[in-house]
């Protein structure tokens, strides 16, 4: 999977916005990140990896133990880092949906229900 393909899948989510250009290169919903590529100055080195949120630390640990992901550096243990070139489209779509839904669920109701 390429970064462009991943971005296309993220853009399909209602209210999803790509932040930047600037310090962060991340997909957000309601101002909160659900997919993160890193700092702009390091972007060239980070385009092959993306961090996404899991519903809980146990799910993240399962993905790490299965070899499907690694711990996302500097993030809570419920975030994992995925290798884009090795990521199948169906798995990417699922990981994006889970991360997006997890983040969106934590937003205030007024933000969640905004068009």
C-alpha contacts under 8 A as a table, 3 or more apart, distances in Angstrom:
res1	aa1	res2	aa2	distance
1	X	5	X	6.28
1	X	6	X	6.90
1	X	84	X	5.36
1	X	85	X	4.91
1	X	86	X	6.79
1	X	87	X	5.72
1	X	88	X	6.46
1	X	89	X	6.70
2	X	5	X	5.19
2	X	6	X	6.28
2	X	48	X	7.79
2	X	84	X	6.32
2	X	85	X	6.39
3	X	6	X	5.01
3	X	7	X	6.06
3	X	47	X	6.45
3	X	48	X	7.30
3	X	84	X	7.14
4	X	7	X	5.04
4	X	8	X	6.20
5	X	8	X	5.07
5	X	9	X	6.46
6	X	9	X	5.21
6	X	10	X	6.34
6	X	92	X	7.20
7	X	10	X	5.05
7	X	11	X	6.08
8	X	11	X	5.12
8	X	12	X	6.64
9	X	12	X	5.41
9	X	13	X	7.48
9	X	93	X	6.43
9	X	96	X	7.63
10	X	13	X	5.74
10	X	16	X	6.80
10	X	27	X	7.08
10	X	96	X	6.61
11	X	14	X	7.75
11	X	16	X	5.84
11	X	17	X	7.10
11	X	18	X	7.99
12	X	16	X	7.51
13	X	16	X	5.49
13	X	97	X	7.84
13	X	100	X	7.72
15	X	29	X	5.77
15	X	30	X	7.29
15	X	115	X	7.53
16	X	27	X	6.47
16	X	28	X	5.56
16	X	29	X	4.89
16	X	30	X	7.93
17	X	27	X	5.57
17	X	28	X	5.26
17	X	29	X	6.38
18	X	25	X	7.23
18	X	26	X	5.78
18	X	27	X	4.48
18	X	28	X	6.30
19	X	22	X	7.71
19	X	24	X	6.63
19	X	25	X	5.82
19	X	26	X	5.46
19	X	27	X	6.19
19	X	28	X	7.03
20	X	23	X	7.01
20	X	24	X	6.15
20	X	25	X	5.80
20	X	26	X	7.61
21	X	24	X	7.36
21	X	25	X	7.05
21	X	40	X	7.51
22	X	25	X	7.25
22	X	39	X	7.98
22	X	40	X	6.26
23	X	39	X	5.27
23	X	40	X	5.36
23	X	41	X	7.90
24	X	36	X	7.83
24	X	37	X	7.62
24	X	38	X	5.91
24	X	39	X	5.04
24	X	40	X	6.15
25	X	36	X	6.24
25	X	37	X	5.36
25	X	38	X	5.60
25	X	39	X	6.27
25	X	40	X	6.41
25	X	43	X	7.78
26	X	33	X	6.24
26	X	34	X	7.51
26	X	35	X	5.59
26	X	36	X	4.29
26	X	37	X	5.80
26	X	38	X	7.30
27	X	33	X	5.69
27	X	34	X	5.87
27	X	35	X	5.08
27	X	36	X	6.41
28	X	31	X	5.56
28	X	32	X	5.01
28	X	33	X	4.20
28	X	34	X	5.56
28	X	35	X	7.09
29	X	32	X	5.40
29	X	33	X	6.54
29	X	34	X	7.09
29	X	100	X	7.31
29	X	103	X	7.53
29	X	104	X	6.62
30	X	104	X	7.28
30	X	107	X	6.99
30	X	111	X	6.17
30	X	112	X	7.26
32	X	103	X	6.95
33	X	36	X	6.71
33	X	103	X	7.46
34	X	52	X	5.84
34	X	53	X	6.24
34	X	96	X	7.56
34	X	99	X	5.42
34	X	100	X	5.31
34	X	103	X	6.27
35	X	50	X	6.52
35	X	51	X	5.57
35	X	52	X	4.82
35	X	53	X	7.39
35	X	96	X	7.40
35	X	99	X	7.39
36	X	50	X	5.63
36	X	51	X	5.08
36	X	52	X	6.71
37	X	43	X	7.03
37	X	46	X	6.08
37	X	47	X	6.69
37	X	49	X	6.75
37	X	50	X	5.05
37	X	51	X	6.60
38	X	42	X	6.78
38	X	43	X	6.16
38	X	46	X	6.51
39	X	42	X	5.39
39	X	43	X	5.96
40	X	43	X	4.92
41	X	44	X	7.62
42	X	45	X	5.54
42	X	46	X	6.40
43	X	46	X	4.91
43	X	47	X	6.01
44	X	47	X	5.77
45	X	48	X	7.33
46	X	49	X	5.50
46	X	50	X	7.47
47	X	50	X	7.41
47	X	84	X	7.97
48	X	83	X	5.98
48	X	84	X	5.17
48	X	85	X	6.52
49	X	81	X	6.38
49	X	82	X	5.48
49	X	83	X	4.77
49	X	84	X	5.42
50	X	81	X	5.46
50	X	82	X	5.38
50	X	83	X	6.89
50	X	84	X	6.98
51	X	72	X	5.98
51	X	79	X	6.44
51	X	80	X	5.41
51	X	81	X	4.21
51	X	82	X	6.22
52	X	79	X	5.55
52	X	80	X	5.65
52	X	81	X	6.48
52	X	82	X	7.70
52	X	95	X	7.12
52	X	96	X	7.11
52	X	99	X	5.76
53	X	78	X	5.97
53	X	79	X	4.37
53	X	80	X	6.48
53	X	98	X	7.47
53	X	99	X	4.61
53	X	100	X	7.89
53	X	102	X	7.26
53	X	103	X	7.70
54	X	57	X	7.06
54	X	59	X	6.25
54	X	60	X	5.83
54	X	78	X	5.34
54	X	79	X	5.79
54	X	80	X	7.28
54	X	95	X	7.91
54	X	98	X	6.60
54	X	99	X	5.74
54	X	102	X	7.17
55	X	59	X	6.79
55	X	78	X	6.93
55	X	98	X	7.12
55	X	99	X	7.23
55	X	102	X	5.76
56	X	59	X	5.59
56	X	60	X	6.63
56	X	78	X	5.16
57	X	60	X	5.02
57	X	61	X	6.09
57	X	77	X	5.49
57	X	78	X	4.10
57	X	79	X	7.63
58	X	61	X	5.02
58	X	62	X	6.18
58	X	78	X	7.51
59	X	62	X	5.04
59	X	63	X	6.33
59	X	78	X	7.44
60	X	63	X	5.19
60	X	64	X	6.20
60	X	71	X	7.78
60	X	77	X	7.03
60	X	78	X	5.40
60	X	79	X	6.47
60	X	80	X	6.10
61	X	64	X	5.00
61	X	65	X	5.95
61	X	78	X	7.97
62	X	65	X	5.06
62	X	66	X	6.04
63	X	66	X	5.11
63	X	67	X	6.29
63	X	68	X	5.22
63	X	69	X	5.56
63	X	70	X	7.70
64	X	67	X	5.15
64	X	68	X	5.93
64	X	69	X	4.81
64	X	70	X	5.11
64	X	71	X	6.83
64	X	80	X	7.65
65	X	68	X	7.68
66	X	69	X	7.71
67	X	70	X	7.27
68	X	82	X	7.24
69	X	80	X	6.00
69	X	81	X	5.57
69	X	82	X	5.04
69	X	83	X	7.19
70	X	80	X	5.66
70	X	81	X	5.22
70	X	82	X	6.79
71	X	77	X	6.86
71	X	79	X	6.74
71	X	80	X	4.77
71	X	81	X	5.82
72	X	75	X	5.68
72	X	76	X	7.86
72	X	77	X	7.56
72	X	79	X	5.72
72	X	80	X	4.60
72	X	81	X	4.65
73	X	81	X	7.95
75	X	78	X	7.82
75	X	79	X	6.12
76	X	79	X	5.82
77	X	80	X	7.43
82	X	87	X	7.31
83	X	86	X	5.63
83	X	87	X	6.19
84	X	87	X	5.01
87	X	91	X	6.62
87	X	92	X	6.26
88	X	91	X	5.31
88	X	92	X	6.11
89	X	92	X	5.01
89	X	93	X	6.07
90	X	93	X	5.12
90	X	94	X	6.21
91	X	94	X	5.04
91	X	95	X	6.07
92	X	95	X	5.13
92	X	96	X	6.01
93	X	96	X	5.24
93	X	97	X	6.14
94	X	97	X	5.11
94	X	98	X	6.16
95	X	98	X	5.18
95	X	99	X	6.07
96	X	99	X	5.20
96	X	100	X	5.88
97	X	100	X	5.13
97	X	101	X	5.88
98	X	101	X	5.20
98	X	102	X	5.95
99	X	102	X	5.14
99	X	103	X	6.19
100	X	103	X	5.30
100	X	104	X	5.94
101	X	104	X	5.03
101	X	105	X	5.90
102	X	105	X	5.34
102	X	106	X	6.75
103	X	106	X	5.38
103	X	107	X	6.84
104	X	107	X	5.30
104	X	112	X	6.44
105	X	112	X	7.48
107	X	111	X	6.28
107	X	112	X	5.99
108	X	111	X	5.40
108	X	112	X	6.25
109	X	112	X	4.94
109	X	113	X	6.01
110	X	113	X	5.42
110	X	114	X	6.18
111	X	114	X	5.21
